[in-house]
């Protein structure tokens, strides 16, 4: 198993920033033997249910977050620490 964890992947739910489906990202993380994968789509957690569904059976830990666009246009990546946030 690899020690590497991708902490800033984007799916096709991040229009014009990502192209892969959450399922494809989860499958690839499993094939690469990654212990976890963080999916940070732009301004929402739209792909989280699909990533969780894909990774549940494989043992890859799905980390959820989002890239949040601030009022000044800057973008801040945020990872949720738990279900509450």
Secondary structure, 3 states (H helix, E strand, C coil): CCCCCEEEECCCCCCCCCCCCHHHHHHHHHHCCCCEEEEEEECCCCCHHHHHHHHCCCCCEEEEEEEEECCCCCEEEEECCCCCC
